[in-house]
Amino acid sequence: MDNKKSYTPPRMIQYRAHPIPEYLTGLFKSDLAALDVAKRQVASTYTTVVDNDRKYVQVSDSFCELLGYNSEELIGKRYDEVTAPKTCDIPAIFNLFKRLGYMQGLWMLVHRTGQRILIRYESWLRADSFIESNIEVVDHLR
């Protein structure tokens, strides 16, 4: 006996696009406006731009001084290399960030000498898909 079922190709399912109700478009616009206001909460004392591979493509002079590197040393270096603790979660955090488009919080950077620096960051996804961040120092730890 042959128990094989014959192959049936999958059916194409088509969905109709429904127009977005006006009350929802107004909601989205107000959320985006709130997001633009939130971007101004962290001063741009230290500014960085990171690509999709988590490598620095642009750093401010003040950020270089903060970490004890020059810009040539930091450009191309992975974000993971100057943060603490060393964790496997950074790629997952970056993927979450790409979906959200905006994040803020506290993080730890490491100076060239090993001194840890607690920072407050605010990052957003730019139109060119790079991630731009403003950073403020909260505390220098031992």
C-alpha positions as CSV (number, residue, x, y, z in Angstrom):
1,M,0.0,0.0,0.0
2,D,1.1,3.5,-0.8
3,N,0.4,6.0,2.0
4,K,1.9,9.0,0.3
5,K,-0.3,11.9,-0.3
6,S,-0.2,13.8,-3.5
7,Y,1.5,17.2,-3.5
8,T,-0.8,20.1,-3.4
9,P,0.8,23.5,-4.0
10,P,0.1,26.2,-1.4
11,R,-2.7,28.6,-2.2
12,M,-1.8,32.3,-2.5
13,I,-3.6,34.3,0.1
14,Q,-4.3,37.9,-0.8
15,Y,-5.0,40.6,1.7
16,R,-6.8,43.8,1.0
17,A,-5.2,46.9,2.4
18,H,-7.6,48.9,4.5
19,P,-7.2,52.6,4.9
20,I,-5.9,53.6,8.3
21,P,-8.6,55.4,10.3
22,E,-7.9,59.1,10.9
23,Y,-7.9,58.7,14.7
24,L,-5.1,56.2,14.4
25,T,-2.9,58.4,12.1
26,G,-3.3,61.2,14.6
27,L,-2.1,58.9,17.3
28,F,1.0,57.8,15.4
29,K,1.9,61.4,14.6
30,S,1.6,62.4,18.3
31,D,3.8,59.5,19.3
32,L,6.4,60.5,16.8
33,A,6.3,64.1,18.0
34,A,6.8,62.8,21.6
35,L,9.8,60.8,20.3
36,D,11.4,63.9,18.8
37,V,11.0,65.7,22.1
38,A,12.5,62.8,24.0
39,K,15.6,63.0,21.7
40,R,16.6,66.2,23.3
41,Q,16.8,64.9,26.9
42,V,20.5,63.9,26.7
43,A,23.0,66.7,25.9
44,S,25.2,66.0,22.9
45,T,28.4,66.3,24.9
46,Y,29.7,63.1,23.4
47,T,28.3,61.9,20.0
48,T,28.9,58.6,18.1
49,V,27.5,57.0,15.0
50,V,27.5,53.2,14.7
51,D,26.8,51.1,11.6
52,N,24.7,47.9,11.4
53,D,27.7,45.8,12.3
54,R,28.1,47.8,15.6
55,K,31.3,49.5,14.3
56,Y,32.0,53.2,15.0
57,V,31.9,55.2,11.8
58,Q,31.9,58.6,13.4
59,V,33.0,59.8,16.8
60,S,33.3,63.3,18.4
61,D,36.6,64.5,19.6
62,S,35.2,64.7,23.1
63,F,34.2,61.0,23.0
64,C,37.7,60.0,21.9
65,E,39.1,62.0,24.9
66,L,36.6,60.3,27.2
67,L,37.9,56.9,26.3
68,G,41.5,57.8,25.8
69,Y,41.7,56.9,22.1
70,N,42.1,58.9,19.0
71,S,39.5,58.9,16.3
72,E,41.6,56.6,14.0
73,E,41.7,54.0,16.7
74,L,37.9,54.1,17.4
75,I,36.7,54.2,13.8
76,G,36.1,50.6,12.8
77,K,36.2,49.3,16.3
78,R,33.2,47.5,17.5
79,Y,31.0,49.1,20.1
80,D,31.3,45.8,22.1
81,E,35.0,46.4,22.5
82,V,34.7,49.5,24.7
83,T,31.7,48.5,26.8
84,A,31.4,46.5,30.0
85,P,30.5,43.9,31.0
86,K,31.5,41.8,28.0
87,T,28.3,40.1,27.1
88,C,26.7,38.1,24.4
89,D,23.5,40.1,24.7
90,I,24.7,43.1,22.7
91,P,23.7,41.7,19.3
92,A,20.2,41.0,20.7
93,I,20.0,44.5,22.2
94,F,21.0,46.0,18.8
95,N,18.4,43.9,17.0
96,L,15.8,45.1,19.5
97,F,16.9,48.7,18.9
98,K,16.6,48.4,15.2
99,R,13.0,47.3,15.6
100,L,12.2,50.1,18.1
101,G,14.2,52.9,16.4
102,Y,15.0,54.6,19.7
103,M,16.5,53.7,23.0
104,Q,17.8,55.5,26.1
105,G,19.2,54.3,29.4
106,L,22.4,53.7,31.3
107,W,25.4,51.8,30.1
108,M,29.0,51.2,31.0
109,L,32.0,52.2,28.8
110,V,35.6,51.3,29.5
111,H,38.5,53.8,29.2
112,R,41.7,52.6,27.5
113,T,43.2,52.2,31.0
114,G,40.4,50.0,32.2
115,Q,38.5,52.6,34.2
116,R,34.8,52.1,33.9
117,I,32.6,55.1,33.0
118,L,28.8,55.0,33.7
119,I,27.0,56.9,31.0
120,R,23.5,57.9,30.1
121,Y,22.8,57.4,26.4
122,E,20.1,58.3,24.0
123,S,20.2,56.6,20.6
124,W,18.1,56.7,17.5
125,L,18.0,55.1,14.0
126,R,18.9,57.5,11.3
127,A,17.4,57.4,7.7
128,D,20.7,55.9,6.4
129,S,20.2,53.0,9.0
130,F,23.2,54.1,11.1
131,I,22.6,54.6,14.8
132,E,23.4,58.0,16.3
133,S,23.9,58.5,20.0
134,N,24.2,61.3,22.5
135,I,26.0,60.5,25.7
136,E,26.5,62.1,29.1
137,V,28.8,60.9,31.8
138,V,27.0,59.9,35.0
139,D,30.1,58.8,37.0
140,H,33.7,57.6,36.7
141,L,34.0,54.3,38.5
142,R,37.2,52.5,39.7
